[in-house]
């Protein structure tokens, strides 16, 4: 194992250790934003006209 390879492995390990909490926080924020967008879309869809809602309850297509 050369010194360059050992330094690369150590640098990668340090970078993973340093940036993992930031990556996890970013993933949580993105998932939270996705949930908010999904809830907004569901609420918007739920407020459709009564005729469309009645068709969905009867098993009809959207």
Beta strands, then each sheet from edge to edge (+ up, - down):
end
